[in-house]
Amino acid sequence: MIKTRECKITIKDLVNGFLDNAENGVVSYSGKLNIRPAYQREFVYKKEQRDAVISTVVKGIPLGYMFWKENDNGTFEIIDGQQRTISICQYLTNVFSIDYFSFENLTTSEKKDIENYEIMVCICKGEDKDILDLFQRINNYGEKLSAQELRNAVYTGPWLSDAKIKFSKIGCVAWNIAKTYIKGALNRQEYLETALKWISNNKINEYMNKHCKDEDAEELWEYFKNTIDWIEKTFKVYRTEMLGLNWGELYALHREQKQDPDELESRIAKLMADVCIKNKKGIYKYVLCGETRELEVRCFEDSVKRSKYEQQQGVCPDCLTKGINKKYNIEDMDADHITAWSNGGKTDISNCIMLCKTHNRSKGNS
């Protein structure tokens, strides 16, 4: 059961004592307001959103409710309103300016108008599980939380604090070693989510539930680091196609296998030069797993299909061998490689054959 009460807080009081210690926390309101509790996201507002907050204040337009949790010791934590609060605090402490005007460059009257602006705050008191439930309900609106940000709201504790230092902060160790292999925004917890997918085989909730009370996230970090080490030892040459691959899956499947990096590089270079391969990113899984479909080998062009169809007069050679002399419409036939692409066959008319769909689809991938 949550008890609530409403109050008005001036911006001057809100900003008083503002201190951003990065991973060590962000506070304001004379040190009594914890702006970034464990369940909160990092600062994600874009410039336009941040500036809009200040513009709303300057124009005297109501900013909308903020929700604070009241602790037993008289301190508070932000449930909803972190992005607006940080925007306001950063502006009044001259972290950024709008249209080349910082707060310190405003007139005394303009400063006073902003400082006296009142924010409506709903102060809530209750059990942690009820507060977290409220947090998730509120964040179904506005700037949506990512799936990992919502998980962070549930599985709080020392493990999460350490994991965010390693995987979520600007310039963190994970970004330093993996930025050329992983896509994603640090402050939306996408590096952390990737690391968790890798170590848990996509069972993130299960892993976080098991480890959230651990003293640190060292196990997760070691697994992540070992994955990156394996990538760099296995593939001698870096190519931009390596960014964003599912390295966690490849590491889990092939880390125990002995690979010859020189032989792999020779194969990769040859495949990269093959004009028949449309999906160059798929080459890395192909050289490890042999899955041709990862490559999206280029299909025969329509003009080639038409020419070959006319040459064959719409007859399927495989049907003829079975005593079936039937003429098909072109849309009832598929173009196939005579010599499979995987065996060196080219995707041109000299290596093309038109087969009825039944016989072509009964064959293996080429």
N, C-alpha and C positions, 0 to 999 in steps of 0.2 A: 504494500500500500504506500503510495507516494503522497506526501503532504506538500502543498504549494502555497506560496504567497508572492504577491507582486510588489515591485518597488521600482523607483526611478533612480538611475545612476547617471551623474553628469560625466561627460567625456573627460573632464579634468581629473575627476576622481578615478575613472577607469584607467587612465594612462599613468597615473601616479605610480612610480616604482617599477615601470615597465623594464623588464630585463630579459633578453634573449640569450640564453646560454647554450644554444644549439641542442645537442643530445642531452645536456644536463637539465633542460626544461626552460619553459617560457612563463613568466609571471607578470602580474600587474596588480592594480588596486591595492597599493601599499604592500605588495608582497603576499596578499591574502588570496589572490585569484590564480589558480593553476590553469593557464590557458591551454596547455597541451598535456592532458592526462594520458595514461597509457592507451586508452581506447580511441584517442583522437588521431586524425590523419595529420600529415604534414601540411604546410601551407601550399595550396594548389591554385589560388586565384590567379587568373591572368591579369595583365596590366589593365585591360578594359574593365574587368570586374572590380579590381581594387580601386581604380579611379572613380568608378560609379558609386562606390560606398562613400567616398569623400564628397563627391558632388551632391549626393543625397543629404548629407549632413549640412553642407554649406547652404543648400536651398531650404533647410528647415523641414524637409519632408520626413515623416516617421520612417525609421529604419527597419522596423519589424522586431518582434520579440526575440530576446535571447534567453536561453535556458541555462541556469547554473545549478549545480549540485551543492548543497550545504553539508559540510562535514561536521562531525561532533565537536571538533576543536575550534569552530568558528571560521574556518577557511572555506574556500569555494573551488569548484572545478567547472569548467565550461562543458556543458552537454551539447549545446548548439549555439553557434555564433563565433566559433574560433576564427574563421576566415575574415569576418567583418571586424572582429576585435583586433586582430593582428594588423589589418589594413589601417585602422584608425591609429593604433599605437605607433606603427612605423611612420605614418605621415607626421604625427605630432612630434616625433623624435627625429625628424628630418632624414629618414632613411631614403625617401623618394620625394619627388616633386611632381606637380601637375602643371603642364604647360609652362614649365620652367619656373614655377612659383612653389617654393618650399614653404613649410609652415613658418619658419623663422623670418621669411621675407614678407609675410602678411602684415597689415597694419594692426595696431593694438586692438582696435575695435573688431576687426575680422577674427583675430585670435580669440578674443573674449567670447564672441558669438559661437565659435566652434566649441570652446571649452565648456560653455554653459548648456550646450545641447544635451538633452536628456534621453537616455536609452531606457526602454521598458525591459525589465528583467523579471522573468518568472523563476523564483528560487524554489528548488525541489529538494525534498529530504525523504530518504527511504532506503530500502535494501539495495545492494549493488546490482543484483540481478534485475530488479525493477528499473533502476536507472539505465542499465545497459539496454533493456527492452525499449525504454523511452527513446534513447539515443538512436536505435535502429529504426524505430517508427518515424521519428522526425526526419531522418535522413533518407526516407523514401521520396523526399521532395527536394527541390533546389539542386545543389551540386551533388550529384549522386556519388555514393561511396562505391568503390570497387569491391569486388568479391573478397580480396585480401584485406582491405580496410575493415570490412565487416567481421572477418575472422579475428582481426586484431582486437576488435571490440569485445570479443567473447573470451579469447584465450590470453588474458593479461597475466603479467607476472615478470619475474626477473629474466626469464628466458627471452621474452618478447623484447624487453628493453635492450638486451645485449644484441639480439638479432637485428633490431632496427639500426643500431650503431654500425653493424657490419654490412647491412644490405640496403639501408634506406636513406642514409644521409648523403648530401652532396659531397662528392669526392671520397666516398667510403671505399674500403679495401676491395669489396666485391666489384665495384665499378672499375677500379684501377686495373684489375687483372682480366676482366671479362667484357669490357665495353665493345670490343670488336666481335664478340660472339653472341651477345644477348641484346635483344631489343626491349625497350620498356623505359618507363619513367621511374626514377628512384622514389620520388615523393608520393607516387601512387602505389607504392609497395610492389611493383612489378618484378624487381630483381629478387625480393624476398619470396614472392610467389613462385618464381621460376626455380629457385633453390629448393623450395619445399616440394615442388612437383618432382624434381629429380630424385631427392632422397627418399620420398614416400611412395614413388610410383603412382603419383596423382591422388594419393589418399591424404590430402593436406589436413583436413579436420582431425582425422585419426592421429596423425603425427603431432599436431599442435596440442591436442588434448592430453597426449601422453607426456609431452615434454615441457608444457607451459610453466611448471613449477621448478624446472631445472635452474641451477644457478647461472648458467650461461648457455650460449648457442654454439659452443665449440664443435660439437659433433656435426652440426649442419655446415659450419664453415669449413671443416676439414673435408667433408664429402664434396662440397662445392669446389674447393681448391684442387682436390685430386682430379675432379672432372676436367677442369681447365688445364691442368698439367698433362693429362692424357691426350687432350686435343692437340696441344702444342708439340708433344713428342711424336704423335702419330702422323700429323700432317706438317710436312716441312715448309711448305709455302702457304702463306696466308692469301686468300682471295676474298673479295667482298661477298661472294656467294655464301660464305661461312656464317655470316651474320644472321641470326634468327633461326638457325636449325635446331631441331630437337636433340641437342647434345646429350641431355640426360638419358634419353632412350638408347642412343648409340653407345654411350659409356657403359650403361648397365648390361647391354647385350654382348659387348665386345671387349671389355677391359681385361678379361682373362686370356684373350687370344693374342698370340704373337703376331705382330704386324711388321712388315718390312717397309719403313717409311719411304725409302728410295723407290721401291717397286710401286707403292701406292701413288707417289707423285708422278711417276712415268705414266701410269694409267689415267690419272686425273687430267694431266696435261693433254693427252691424246683425246680424251672425251670432251674436254672443254673446247677443243678445236673442231669437233664434229658438228657440222651444220644441221644434222638430223635431230640433234638433241635440243628440245625446246626448254626444258627445265634444268638449267645448269646446276641449281642448288641440289637437285636430286642425285647428282653424281656422287656425293659423299656417302649417302646411304647405299647407293648401288655398289660402290667398290667394296663396301664392308658386307653387305647382305645379298647382293646379286639380284635385287628386285628391279626388273626392267621398267615396270610401270612408274617408278619414281622419276624416270627421265623424260616422260612424255615425248617419246620419239615422234618426230614429225610425220604426219600422215601424207599420203599421196594427194597431190592437188587435184581438184575437180577436172581440170583439163586432161590430166594424165589418165584418170579413171575413165573419162569419156572415150579417149583414144583407144585404150585397151579394151573397153567394152565393145567398141565397133570392130576391132580386129578379131575378137572372139565371137562376134555376131550374137552376143548375149548368152552364149553357152558356157556352162560351168564345166571345166575339165574333170573335176572330181566326180561330177554326176555322170559324165561320159564313161568313166572307168567302171561305173556301176550299171552301165547299160541304160542310163536315163538321158535321152536326147531332148532336152527341154530348153526353150529360149526364155530367159528371164528379162523382166524390165530392169533398167539400171538401178532403180531404187531398191530392188530386191537382191542386190549383189554388193559385196564388199571388196575393196582392194587389199591385197595381201602381198608381203614380200616373198619372192621365190626362194631366195637365200635370206634367212632370218637376219635382221639388223644386228642381233647379238653375235652373229657369226661373220660379220663383215659386209652384209648385204646393204646396198645403197637404196635410198628412197627415190628412184627414178624409173622411167618407163621400161628400161631394159630389165629391171628386177621386179616388175609388177605383174600380178596375175589377178583376174577377177573371178571370185568364187561366190556361189550362192551363200546366203547368210548362214544357212544350216551347217554347211561344210566348213566355212571359215571360222565360225565360232566354236566348232568342235576341236579346232587346233589349239596348240599352246600359244602363249605370247611370243611375238617375234620382235 
